[in-house]
């Protein structure tokens, strides 16, 4: 029998507000990553496994590699010199933040990434006033994403003059934060995608429960895999006539 996504035995952190996921985050926070008696490849693979379980667990490897970008952006804004700039590899999964299901979850309109996908598939999400039923839809800068208020888990009847009644659900408080690249309006249940997330001195705009060192190992894993595939493609594209040229 297949284990549930947020089971204790898996020990993987998910994009979810469940109490099991909160307990796993607490356990992983007190336990340093295992690196002894492991090769560099094993450390990279483990980092890829842990980060992919949180960033885009609903995507398979082929879908993610289509969006993966080895060259990552950064910010040239000069701030306090005391703050160190985090490694740019913290933006390894920045390409996924444009997906519609990610925007719904980051805006706190859904209690899990799978609930956000269900809302989109059922036609409860509009982009610029047009209904979109594809969770992999990539938003553009300035796109307005609106959600049906009746599908938001913490809004319920009865209807008042200000709208639906706000009723907090258990264990939601640790996850109620909005990234800087989104502008959310809870009165209209809509959000604006401003731009791509970037890395700034002292912090990264992408919410993640993993330190920058883990993201660096995961980025090296995917960058090496893509280089190997590109090398195989160039070998296949060599004309056959060059190998059998007759002078």
C-alpha positions in Angstrom: 0.0 0.0 0.0 1.3 3.4 -1.0 2.2 5.7 1.9 0.4 9.1 2.2 2.3 12.2 1.1 2.7 13.6 4.6 3.3 10.4 6.5 5.7 10.4 9.4 7.7 7.4 8.0 8.6 9.4 4.8 9.8 12.4 6.8 9.5 14.7 3.9 8.4 18.4 4.2 5.5 19.2 1.9 3.7 22.4 0.9 0.8 21.8 3.3 -0.7 23.3 6.5 -1.3 19.8 8.0 -0.3 19.1 11.6 1.8 16.1 10.4 3.8 18.4 8.1 4.3 20.9 11.0 5.6 18.1 13.2 8.0 17.0 10.4 9.3 20.5 10.1 9.9 20.7 13.8 11.8 17.3 13.7 13.9 18.3 10.7 14.8 21.6 12.3 16.3 19.9 15.3 18.2 17.3 13.3 21.2 18.3 11.2 21.4 16.7 7.7 23.4 13.5 7.5 26.6 14.0 5.5 29.0 11.6 7.2 30.0 8.4 5.3 28.2 9.8 2.2 29.8 10.5 -1.2 29.2 13.9 -2.8 26.7 12.4 -5.3 24.7 10.9 -2.4 24.6 14.3 -0.7 23.4 16.0 -3.9 20.8 13.3 -4.5 19.5 13.5 -0.9 19.3 17.3 -1.2 17.4 17.0 -4.5 15.0 14.5 -2.8 14.3 16.7 0.2 13.9 20.0 -1.7 11.8 18.5 -4.5 9.4 17.0 -1.9 8.6 20.6 -0.9 9.1 22.6 -4.2 6.9 20.9 -6.8 6.2 17.4 -5.4 3.3 17.2 -7.9 5.7 17.5 -10.8 7.7 14.6 -12.2 11.4 15.0 -13.0 10.8 15.5 -16.7 8.3 18.3 -16.1 10.7 20.1 -13.7 13.7 19.9 -16.0 11.8 21.7 -18.7 11.4 24.7 -16.4 14.8 24.4 -14.7 17.3 27.3 -15.5 21.0 26.7 -14.7 21.7 30.5 -14.9 20.0 32.2 -11.9 19.2 35.9 -11.5 20.3 38.1 -8.6 19.9 41.6 -7.3 22.5 44.4 -7.5 20.8 46.6 -4.9 23.4 47.8 -2.4 22.2 47.4 1.2 24.0 47.2 4.5 27.6 45.9 4.1 27.2 43.7 7.2 24.6 41.5 5.6 26.0 38.7 3.5 24.4 37.9 0.2 23.0 34.3 0.2 24.1 31.9 -2.5 22.2 32.5 -5.7 21.4 28.8 -5.7 18.5 29.5 -3.3 16.7 30.5 -6.5 16.9 26.9 -7.9 13.1 26.5 -7.8 12.3 30.1 -8.7 11.0 28.9 -12.1 8.1 27.2 -10.3 6.8 30.3 -8.6 5.1 31.5 -11.8 2.9 28.4 -11.9 -0.8 29.1 -11.1 -1.0 26.4 -8.4 2.1 27.9 -6.6 0.6 31.4 -6.7 -2.7 30.2 -5.1 -0.8 28.4 -2.3 1.7 31.3 -1.7 -1.2 33.7 -1.4 -2.7 31.6 1.4 -5.9 30.9 -0.5 -5.3 27.1 -0.2 -4.1 24.9 2.7 -1.9 22.7 0.4 -0.5 22.7 -3.1 -2.9 19.8 -4.0 -5.9 21.8 -2.7 -4.7 24.7 -5.0 -4.6 22.3 -8.0 -8.1 21.1 -7.2 -9.4 24.7 -7.1 -7.9 25.4 -10.5 -9.1 22.2 -12.1 -12.7 22.8 -10.8 -12.7 26.2 -12.5 -12.6 28.4 -9.3 -9.7 30.5 -10.4 -9.6 33.4 -12.9 -6.5 35.1 -14.4 -7.2 38.6 -15.7 -10.9 37.8 -15.6 -10.6 34.6 -17.7 -11.2 31.2 -16.2 -8.1 29.0 -16.2 -8.3 25.3 -15.4 -4.7 24.4 -16.0 -2.5 24.3 -12.8 0.7 24.6 -14.9 -0.3 27.9 -16.4 2.6 30.3 -16.1 1.6 33.8 -15.0 3.2 37.0 -16.5 4.3 40.1 -14.6 1.2 42.0 -13.6 -1.3 39.2 -14.0 -4.3 39.4 -11.6 -5.3 36.0 -10.1 -8.7 35.9 -8.4 -10.3 33.0 -6.5 -13.9 32.1 -5.6 -14.3 33.1 -1.9 -16.4 30.0 -1.2 -13.5 27.7 -2.0 -11.1 29.3 0.5 -10.9 27.0 3.6 -10.9 29.7 6.3 -13.9 31.6 4.8 -17.4 30.2 5.6 -21.0 31.1 6.1 -22.9 33.1 7.3 -22.5 36.0 4.8 -22.1 39.4 6.5 -22.0 43.0 5.1 -18.2 42.6 4.7 -18.4 39.2 3.1 -17.9 35.7 4.3 -17.0 35.0 7.9 -13.3 34.4 8.7 -12.9 31.2 10.7 -9.2 30.2 11.3 -8.4 26.5 10.8 -6.0 24.6 13.1 -2.2 24.9 12.5 -2.5 27.7 9.9 -0.7 30.5 11.7 2.9 29.3 11.1 2.3 29.4 7.3 0.5 32.7 7.0 3.2 34.8 5.2 3.2 36.5 1.8 6.3 36.6 -0.4 7.5 40.0 -1.7 6.8 39.1 -5.4 3.1 38.8 -4.7 0.6 41.5 -3.8 -2.4 39.9 -2.1 -5.8 41.5 -1.4 -7.9 39.4 1.0 -10.9 41.7 0.6 -11.3 40.8 -3.0 -9.6 37.3 -2.8 -7.2 38.2 -5.5 -3.4 38.5 -5.9 -1.1 40.2 -8.4 2.1 38.5 -9.6 4.6 41.3 -9.6 7.9 39.8 -10.9 10.2 36.8 -10.6 11.6 36.2 -7.1 15.2 37.3 -6.6 18.0 36.9 -4.0 18.8 39.9 -1.9 21.6 40.6 0.6 20.7 38.9 3.8 17.6 37.0 2.6 15.9 35.1 -0.2 12.4 35.9 -1.4 11.4 32.2 -1.9 9.9 30.6 1.2 11.7 27.4 2.0 12.3 25.3 5.1 15.8 24.3 3.9 19.1 26.2 4.3 21.0 27.6 1.3 23.6 24.8 1.4 20.9 22.2 0.7 19.7 24.3 -2.3 23.3 24.5 -3.6 23.7 20.8 -3.6 20.3 20.3 -5.4 21.2 23.0 -8.0 24.5 21.2 -8.7 22.7 17.9 -9.2 20.3 19.3 -11.8 23.0 21.4 -13.6 25.2 18.4 -14.0 22.4 16.3 -15.3 21.4 18.9 -17.9 25.1 19.2 -19.1 25.3 15.5 -19.6 22.1 15.4 -21.6 23.2 18.4 -23.8 26.5 16.5 -24.5 24.7 13.4 -25.6 22.5 15.6 -28.0 25.5 17.2 -29.6 27.1 13.8 -30.3 24.0 12.6 -32.0 23.8 15.7 -34.2 27.3 15.1 -35.7 26.8 14.4 -39.5 27.7 10.9 -40.6 29.5 12.1 -43.7 32.3 13.7 -41.6 33.3 10.3 -40.2 33.4 8.7 -43.7 34.9 11.5 -45.8 36.7 10.4 -48.9 39.5 12.7 -50.1 
